[in-house]
Amino acid sequence: MSYKSSTIKSKWKKTKWLNEDAYFRQYVPHTLPFSKKNLNAMLADYTTVFFKPTDGSGGNNIIRIRKTGGGYQSQLNTTKTSYSSSSQLYRDLNRFAGSRPYLLQKGIRLAKSNGKPFDIRVMVQKTRAGAWVGTALFTKVGNPNKVATNYNQGGSIGTFKKTMSGANFDSAFIQQLESELKGLGVAVGKNFDRHYKGFKELGLDVAVDSKGRPWILEVNTRPQIYPLKNLKDRSLYHRVLSYGKHYGRTK
């Protein structure tokens, strides 16, 4: 992609930017760099923990760790492995990571739409005048057997209102959440601008838990929009392109 917009790969750096501000902290699930000490601390506090590459994309190489009656279970894609101790689990994760930095993140129990887990992509873009605008909101509906909801992990793309209705949220709540998420996206854009120059667009991955509370899982500085072409109504896809034209986004 040759369009002009700054890219920050490190998820840890972006998480730290958000955590500097009390307003964003309430939206960020507890996240720590991977180490033996941090793994034990996270496993002590949460029943599900995600292990993800600091610089990864597309939902690749994400491992979900769950506490079980007899220890722990890890899942990579559809492969599950059981461990009787956290030191055994740490050894395997450390081997898997190799020299790549990884993060540990508190697992959010995703709301389900018609039985399938989903998360929300909040797309914000800059106008020619340099103001952030929320331009698209859509959902990534996961394959229930996979760890990540990403499109290239076998997920599908849905419209926000339809997916939220499928999760049994009422229309007043859906409307309120939509404006909250667009406002949140714009605020994240302004926050990122304070730390680094040259951002033109951002894609927030937001999980909604079963109570409807939103959590920022990640902020993508190179958000993919090609899956939007698969929606029957392509107006969102064309809207993003029309906003992106001035900084060179063509697809």
TIFI-217574 format. One record per residue: residue in one letter; x, y, z of N, C-alpha, C in turn. Coordinates in steps of 0.1 Angstrom, whole numbers, plus 5000, padded with zeros to 4 digits. Layout:
// residues N
AXYZXYZXYZ
...
This chain:
// residues 251
M500949885000500050005000500950125000
S500750214990501650324989501150454994
Y499950455000499450585004500150635016
K500050765018500850835029500150835042
S500550755051500050755065501050685074
S501350745085502350685094501950545099
T502950465101502750325106503550305119
I502850255129503550215141503250065143
K504249985143503949835144503849795158
S504549855167504549795181503249825188
K502649705191501349715199501649765213
W502749735218503149785232503249935232
K503949985222504050135222502650205221
K501850145213500450205211499650195224
T499750075231499050055243499550155254
K500850185254501350275264500850415261
W500750455249500250585245498850605251
L497950495249496650505254496550505269
N497450425276497350415290497850545297
E498450635290498950765296497750845300
D496550815294495450905296494250825303
A493750885314492750815322491450785313
Y491150875304489950845295490050715288
F491250695282491450575274491650445283
R492250465295492650355303491450265306
Q490250325307489050245310488650155298
Y489150185286488850105275489949995271
V491050005278492149915274492249795284
P492149675278492349555287493749545292
H493949495304495249495310496249415301
T497349485298498249435288499749445294
L500549345292501949355297502849285287
P504149325287505049245278505249105283
F505449015274505548865278506848845286
S506648785298507848745306507248635315
K508148565322507648455331506848515342
K507348625348506748695359505348755355
N505348815343504048875339503048765335
L503548655330502548545326501948495339
N502748475350502148425362501248525369
A501548655367500648755373499348755366
M499348745352498148755344497248625347
L497948505348497248385350496548385364
A497148455373496648465387495348545387
D495248645378494148745378493048705368
Y493348635357492348625347492148475343
T490948435339490748305334491148285320
T491148385312491648385298492648495296
V493748455289494848555286495248525271
F495448635264495848625250497348655249
F498048575241499448595239499648635224
K500048755222500048805208501348875204
P501848855192503048925188502949075188
T503949145194503949285195503749355182
D504349295171504349355158503449275148
G502549195153501849105144500649175137
S500149105127498949165120498049045115
G496849085112495948985106495448865115
G495748885128495348785138496148655137
N497348675131498248555130499048535143
N499348415146500248375158499748425171
I498348435172497848465185497448335192
I497848325204497448205212496548245224
R495448175225494548195237494948095248
I495048145260495448055271494248065281
R493747945284492647935294492947855306
K492547895317492647805329491747695328
T492147575332491247455332491347395346
G490447305348490547235361491847185365
G492547125355493847065359495047145355
G494947265351496047345347495647455337
Y496247435324496047545314495847475300
Q495147545292495047495278495347615269
S496247585259496547695249495847655236
Q495547755228494947725215495547825205
L496147765194496647835183495847795171
N495147885164494247855153493247755159
T493247625154492247535160492947425168
T494247435170495047335178495147365192
K494747275201494747295215495747205222
T496447265232497447185239497247205254
S497347105262497147115277498447105284
Y498447185295499647195304499247175318
S500047105326499647085340500247195349
S501247265343501847375352502147495343
S502247615350502447735343503947745338
S504847675344506247675339506347595326
Q505547485325505547415313504947495302
L503947575305503247665295504247775291
Y504947835301505847935298506947885288
R507447765291508547715283508147705268
D506947655266506347635252506147775245
L505547865253505348005247506648075244
N507648055252508948115250509548065238
R509447935236510047865224509247915212
F507947925213507147975201507548115198
A507748205208508048345205509448355199
G510448275202511748285197512248425201
S512848495191513348625194512348745192
R511048705188510048805186509448855199
P509248985201508549025213507048995213
Y506548955224505148915225504448995237
L503149015236502449075247501448975253
L501048995266499948925272498849025274
Q497648975271496449065273495348995279
K494749065289493549005295492548965284
G491948845285490948795276489648855278
I488948915268487648965270486648865264
R485648835272484648735268483748815258
L483948785245483248855234481748825234
A480948935232479548915230479448825217
K478348755216478148665204476948715196
S477048715183475948755175475448625168
N474248585170473748455165474748345167
G475348335180476248225183477648245179
K477948355172479348365167480048495174
P481248475178481948585185482248695174
F482248815178482548925169483349035176
D484049115168484549245173484249355162
I484549475166484049585158485349665153
R485249705140486349785135485749935134
V486450025140486150165140487150235131
M486750285120487650345110487550495112
V488750565114488750715115489750755105
Q489450865098490350925088490351075089
K491451125084491651275084491051335071
T490351445073489951525062491151605056
R490951665045491951755039492451855049
A491451905057491752015066492451965079
G492651825079493351775091492551735103
A491251735101490351695113490051545112
W490051475123489651335124488151315123
V487751225115486251185113486151035114
G485050995120484750855120484050825107
T484650735099484050715085483350585083
A483750485091483150355089483150275102
L482050195104481950105115481449975110
F482149875111481649745107482149635116
T481649515114482049405124482749295117
K483649225125484249105120483748995128
V482948905122482248795129483148675127
G483548615139484548505138483948375136
N484848285132484548145131484648095146
P483548035152483547995166484747905170
N485347835161486447745164487847805164
K487847935159489147995158489448095169
V490648135171491048225182490748375179
A491048405166490848545162489648565153
T489048685153487848705144488248755130
N489548775128489948835115489448765103
Y489248845093488748805080489648695074
N490948715075491848605069492048485079
Q491248485090491248365099489848295097
G489248325085487948255083486748325088
G486948455092485848535097485048595086
S483948655089483148725078482948875083
I482548955073482349095076480849125077
G480449195088479049225090478849375092
T477549415091477249555094477049565109
F477349685114477349705128475949685134
K474949745129473549735135473049595135
K473249525124472749395122473449295132
T474749305133475549225142475149245156
M474949375160474649405174473249365177
S472349375167470949315170470949165172
G471849105164471948955165472548915179
A473149015186473648985199472649035210
N471449065205470349105214470549235222
F471249325216471349455222470149535215
D469549625223468349705218468849825210
S467949875202468349975192468850105198
A468250145210468750265217470250245221
F470550125226471850105231472850105219
I472350035208473250025196473550165191
Q472550255191472750395186473750465195
Q473550455208474450515218475950465216
L476050335214477450275213478050325200
E477250335190477850385177478450525179
S477750615185478350745187479450745196
E479450665207480550655216481750605209
L481650505200482850445193483350545183
K482550615176483050715167483850825174
G483250865185483950965194485250915199
L485250795203486450725208487550725197
G487150685185488050675174488750815171
V487950915171488451055169489451095180
A489051055193489951095204491251015203
V491250895199492450815197493350875186
G492750925175493450995165494251115170
K493551195179494151315184495251275194
N495051165201496051115211497351075203
F497150995192498250945184499051065178
D498251165173498951285168499851355177
R499551345190500451415200501751335201
H501751205198502951125199503851115187
Y503151135175503951105163503251175152
K503951215142503351295130503051205119
G502051245111501751185098500651085097
F499851065108498750975107497651035098
K497150955089495950995081494750905084
E494950785089493850695092494250595102
L493250555110493450445120492250355120
G492550225123491450135125491450075139
L490450105147490450055161489749915160
D490349815167489649685169489049695183
V487749695183487049705196486249575199
A486449525211485649405215484449465223
V483349395223482249425231482049305240
D482049325253481849205262480349175263
S479949075270478549025270477649135277
K478249225284477449335290477349455281
G478049445270477949565260479049665263
R480049635271481049725274482149715263
P482549835257483549825247485049825252
W485849755246487349745249488149765237
I489149845237490049855226491049745226
L491049655217491949545216493249595210
E493149685200494249725192493949845184
V494949925181494750035171495650005159
N495049985148495849955135496250085128
T497450095125497850215117497850185102
R497650065098497550025084496249935083
P495149995085493949915085493549865071
Q493149735070492749685057491249715055
I490849755043489449775041488949685030
Y489849605023489249525012488149425016
P488049375029486949295032485549365030
L485549495031484349575030483649555016
K484549515006483949494993482949374993
N483049285003482149175003480849205009
L480649325014479249355019478449385007
K477149345007476249364996476249514992
D476149595003476149745001477549795002
R478049844991479449884991479750024995
S478650095000478750235003479850265013
L480050175023481050205033482450205027
Y482650105018483950085011484250215003
H483250264996483450384988483650514996
R482950515008483150625017484550635022
V485150525026486450525031487450565020
L487250515008488050554996487950704993
S486750754994486550894991487350985001
Y487250945014488051015024489551005022
G489950885017491350855016492050905003
K491250954994491750994981492851094983
H492651194992493651304992495051264998
Y495051145005496351105009496850975002
G496150944990496650844981496150704983
R495050684991494450554992493650524980
T493950414973493150374961492450244963
K492650174973491950044975491950004990
